[in-house]
Amino acid sequence: MRLCAVSVDLDEIPNYFAIHGLSAPQGAAQSLVYDVAIDRVRALAAELSIPLTLFAIGSDLARPAAAKKLREASDSGTEVANHSLDHRYDLVRLSRADIRRQIEEGANAVEDATGVRPTGFRAPGYTITDEVFDVLIELGVDYDSSVFPCPAYWTAKAAAITLIALRGRTSRSIIDTPTVLMAPPRPYRVGRPYWRRGGRVLEFPVQVTRGTRLPVIGTTLTLWGPRVARHLARMCVGEPMVNLELHGIDVLDADDGLESLRAHQPDVRVPKARKLEALRAAIEELRRAGYSFVRLSEAAEAFGHERG
């Protein structure tokens, strides 16, 4: 079996300012993901004839224009999954009741906008705990896709948060426990602790390369360009499932209204045409290797029999 799911986290632009400890932008920049990026992502998917899974933040859908865009995507056959109510980077540090509220009300908002109850979940910042998994089980969630067992990403994130602090700002992002790096890189049923195999919720880890576990996500692909994107995709060939996770910002650049983020986030400096070229290169490489493209819910059906 060789399956590939391409998912897109629809984190709106204020989340990136929060990561860098900056005040939220004003005006049109606040909603570029729903107003601009989602159309570009869907156009790319149509061009390449691949299905998508979108992870939506519930509170964004209070804006009618965002809810309309999501409904249009859902009606066209795109899967919409739950990315929590408010995208709290510190979700895992909240009380059990608040964790449940963030997950349940996020799902409710998606269902209100699309008419379809989401079956999957992704935690903000790829940070998750056994308690979050307990809540997912209570709520009957079919699959999760939050675990990112990537040493390079973990190290870079820790360094970035430290550097932001040294510059006198406070990042809203938090560092996951390093034990996440022990988690399997392939789909598995989580145990307790969640980085061990067990018989609980089906987990689709965010993609890393075979062996070296380099990150294969939209930020990496778009930042390093088409040549590296092809190479990273080739380094995943042989995996039964490639879980390619992107963000809406991966198809935006400074000229879209992100000039104030340019100094803080290198991928914003990359022209959107080159970003799209890199994403095409990775997807086409996986297609040449024989991967069939599916929504994450379809992958969950295919791997749903897995136990332990």
N, C-alpha and C positions, 0 to 999 in steps of 0.2 A: 504494500500500500504506500503510495506517495501522494500525500495531500498537502495543499498549501492554502492557508487562510490569510487574507489581507484584511486587517482591521485598522480603524482610524479613531483615535481618541479626539473628541471634539472639544478639547480644552480651549475656552475662550482666552483672549489675549491678556486680560488682567491676571490670570494665573501665572503667566511668565514674568510679569512685573513683580508679583509676590515672591516668586523664586529668588529673584535678584534683590529683594528688599527694597523695591521701588514703589512709589505711589502709583495707584492705578491710572491708566491713561484715560483721557476724556474724549468725547466725540466718537467719530466713526471707528476709531481703532479698537474700541471696546468689543465690537461684534464682528470682526473681520472673518472669524472662522465660519460663522453661519452665513454671513453676507457675501463672502467671496470664496473662501477655501472649499466649502462643501461642494460647490458647483464644479470647481477644478478637479477635485478628487473623483467625483462621479463621472466627469467627462473622461478622465484618464481610465477609469474602470471600464467605461463603455468602449473606448478605443481599443483596449486590450482584451475585451470580452471576459472580464473576471467579475465575480460577485464580491460584495463588500459586507463587512460587519462594522457598524458605527457604534462607538461607546459614547453615550450622551450624558451630560450632567443635568440633573433634573431642574435645578433652579434657572438654568439658561432658557428653559422652555416656557417660562412665564412671559417671555417676550413673544408676541404672536408671530412675528416674522420668522423667528427661530423654530417655533413649533410647526409652522407651515412648511418650512424647508425639510424638517425631519419627517413630516407626514408624507411629503412628496417622495422622499427617498424610500420610505417604508412601503408605500403603495407600488413602487416600481420593482419591489422584490429584494431590497436591501434589508439585511437584518439590523435591528437596533437593539443594543444591549445597554446595561445599566452601569454608569460610571459614578454613582452616588448622587446624593441630592446637591451638595454644595462643594464637592471636590476639596474636602478638608484634608490637607496634607498630613495632619495629625490625627486622622481617623482612628488609628490604632491606639491612641492615647485617650480617647473619649470613654465615657462610661458605657457599659453594655447597652443600656437603654438608648443612648445617643447613637451608638454604632448601628443599632437596629433601625432607628429612625432614619439615619442617613441612607441606608440600603433600601429599606422598604419604601420610603417616600420618593427616593430616586426612581425606583421601579414604577411607582404610581404615576409620576410625572411623565415618564416615557409612554406608559399605557394611555394616559389621557391625550397625549399628543398624537400618537400613531394608531390607537385602537388595538394594539397588540401588546400583550404582557411580555416583557423581556425575560429570557431564560438564562442569560449569562451576566457575569459581573466582572469588573476590573477595578481594583482599588486605586485611589489617587497615589501617584508617585511610586507605583509598583510595591507598596509597603503593606504587608498583611501579617496577621497573627492567627494563632489557633482560635482565639476568641472570635475574630471576624469569621473564620470558617464555621464556627459553631452557629453563628447567626445565619450564615448562608444556608446551612443545613435546615435550621428552623424554618426559614422562609421558602424552602423547596427549590432553591436555585440549582439548575442543571449542571452548570460548569462555571469555573473561575479562570481568569487569565491575568494573574497579577504577579506571580513568582518570576523573578528575573535573576537567575543564578550566574551572574556575570561579574567576575572580579574586576575587570577594567572599568565597567560602569560604576560599581560600588566605590572603587577608589577615587574615580574622577568626581563623583557626586560629593563624597566626603571632603575632598580637596576644595571643591567649589564653594561649599557651605562655609568652610573655614576661611577661605579668601574673602568672601563677602563680609564675614564678621570682622576680619582684620581691617576692612575698609569702612567699618563703622555702621554697617547695615545688618539687619537680621533677616535671613531667608525664612520663608514659611515652610520650605521643604525640610524633611527630616531624613536621617540616615537609618536604613533598615538594619536589623541585626545581621552581623557577618555570617551567621549560621545559614542564612538563605543561600549562600554560595555552595552549600552541601546538597542542595535540592537537585533532583534529576532534571536534565535538560529536555527530556522527552515527555509527552503526555503521561500523566500518572494519577492514580487515586491517592489523595493525601492521607497521611496517617496523623499521628500525634507524637511528636511535633510535626508540623505540616511539611517540613523539608524531607521527611521520610515517607516512603510508600506505605499505603494502608488501604482502607476500603471506604473512604469517605468521598468527598466531592471530587469530581473529575477536574484536574488542573491542566491547563495548556500553558506551560512556561513561555515567557517572551523569548524570542529566538536568539540563540548564540551559535557560534560555529562549532563544528565537531572538534574535539580535542582541546583546543586553546580557549574555547568559550569566549570568543570576541563578540561584541554586540552587533546584532544584525537588526537594526531598527531604523526608522526613517531618518533620525538625526544623523546617524553614522553614514548612511548611504548618501544623503544629500550633501553633507559636509565634505565628504571625500570624493564625490563625483562618480561618473559612470564606470570608469575602469576599475576602481576599487569596489564599487557596488557589484559588478559582475564577479569579481574575485571572491567577495564575501558570500555571495549566493552559491558559488561553486563549492565553497567550504562547508555548505549545509547539505549538499547532495548526498543522499544515502539515508538521511533521517526520514522516518515514516511520516513525519508531520513538520512542516515549516510554518511557524506562527509569526508572520511578518507584521509587526505593529508599527503604525505610523501615527503622526499627529496632524491636525489640520494646518498647523504652522509650517509643516514640511513642504507645503506648496505655496507659501507666501514669502515675500522678501521685503526689504526696507522700502522699496518704492510703493508698496501697497499701503503704506501708512505706519510703518514700524521703524522709522528713522530713529526715534528716541530709544529703541531697544538695540540698535545696531552696535553700540559700544559695549554692550553687556553680553550679547549672544551671537557667537560667530556664524551660526548657520543662517541668521537673518541677512547676512552680507552676501550670501550666495544667490545669484540671480535665479528667479523662479524657473526659467526655461532650463537651466542646468539641473536644478533639483528634479524637475519632471523627467529629464533625460536619465538621471541616475536611477530613479524609481522604475522607469521602463526597463532599463538594462538589467536590474536585479530580477524583475518579474519574468522577462523574456528568457533569462538564463535558467530559471527554475522550470519554465515551460519546456525548454529544449531538453531538460533533464528528465522529463516525463511526469512532472507534477500536475495533478488535477486541482483546479482551484474551487474552493468551497467556502461557504459561510461557516463561522465557528459553531453554530448550532448543528450544521450538517456534520462537521467533524466530531461533535459530541455524540451524535448518533453512531458514527463509525467506530469511535473508541469507547462507547458506553459500556461495552461488555467487560472492559478491563477491570480486574480486581487485583489489588496488591502489586 
